[in-house]
């Protein structure tokens, strides 16, 4: 993969990570601000502000006058898809003996790269195997 392609992939992953993080924080706390995202992702607040501005411009999030971050319908759709993948992949990795810490880290990597078709097949195989 060329350097330019790699940068595009990482940019896409980063956007998804921000959306997923906003979703998780909202579920946990009821509200989400840039500082919450900064802490959760261990990224500087100025970097988060830049990313948030881009996500607002793309129509994935809304920032209220009080600076609270809210996912739009499209942003929520992306965030929920990534969050579902993350939870499933982490659970599956732990079921096959991967430590929780490693499963968490590797689920973060896999959630972005696996096709929807493969993900659906993995879920089906998991349900068949573990329902017996």
N, C-alpha and C positions, 0 to 999 in steps of 0.2 A: 504494500500500500504506500502510495506516495506521501510525502510529508504534508502536502496540502489536503489529501484525502483523510489522513489521520487527524489533522486539526479539525476538519469538518465533523468527523465522527465524535471526537472528544467534545466539541462544542454542543452537539446534539445530546450527548450523554449528560453534560453539565446542565443543560436546560431541563432535562428530565429529572435530574437529581434535585434541582431547585423546586420544581413542581411537586415532586414526591415529598420533599421535606416540608413544604408549606402544608400539604395535605396532612401529614403526620402530626405536625405541631398543632394545627387546627383541631384535630381529633383529640389530642392530649389536653390542650389548654383552652380551646374555644376561640382563641384569637392568635394571630401571627403577625409579627413585625420583622423588619429586616434584621434587627439585632438578634432575634430568636434564630433566624436562618444562619446568621453569622456564627453563632455559638454551636448550633447543631452540626454544621458542615466544617467547623473550624477554619473559616475563611474570614478575611478582614471585612469589616463593615463597608469600606469603600468599594471593594470588589463585589459585594452583595448588591450594593446600590446600583452599580453599573449593570449587573445581570438583571436586577428587578426592572430597571428602565427598559431594557431590551424585551423582557417578557411582557411588560405593559404594552409596548409598541406592537408586539405580535398579537396582542389580544388574549394572552393566556392568563393574565392576572389583572386585578384592579387594585389600585392603592388609594385608600380613602384619604380625606383631608387630614385625618388623624394618623395617617401613615400605616394603617392596618392593611395587610395583604389578604386578598380574597381571590380564589381561583374563579375564572370564568367557566362556563360550561365546557368549552374546548380544553381549557387548562385542566379542569377536574377530570375530564375523560382521559387525558394523557397520564395524569398523576395516578389515577386509580389503576390504569393498565400496568404501570411500572410497579406500583405498590403491590398489586396482586402477584406479579411475577416474582418480586423480591421475596414476599412471604412464602410463596410456594417453593421457590428454589432453595431458600434457607432451610425450610422444613425437610425437603427431599435430601439435601446434602447431609443434614444431621441424621436422618434415618439410615443413611448408608455408612455412618460412622465418622463423618467429618466433625471436628470440634465446632462448638457454637461460634467462637471467634472467627475461625477460618470460614465457616459457612456464611457468616454475616458479610465478610469481606468479598468472598467469591460470588455470592448472590448479587452483590452490587455490580460486579463486572458482567456477569452473565445476563442479567436482566435487560441489558441494552442490546446485546448482540444476537440473541436467539430469535428466530423467526416466529411469527404467530402460529404457523402451521406446526412447527416442531414443539412449541410450548403446549399447544392443545394435545398433541400426541403424548407428551410427557405426562400431562395431567390425567389423561385417559389411562395410561399404563400404570400410573401411581394408584389411581382409584381401583383398578382391577387387581393389582398386586396386594394392596393393603386392605381390601375389603374381604379377602379370603380368610 
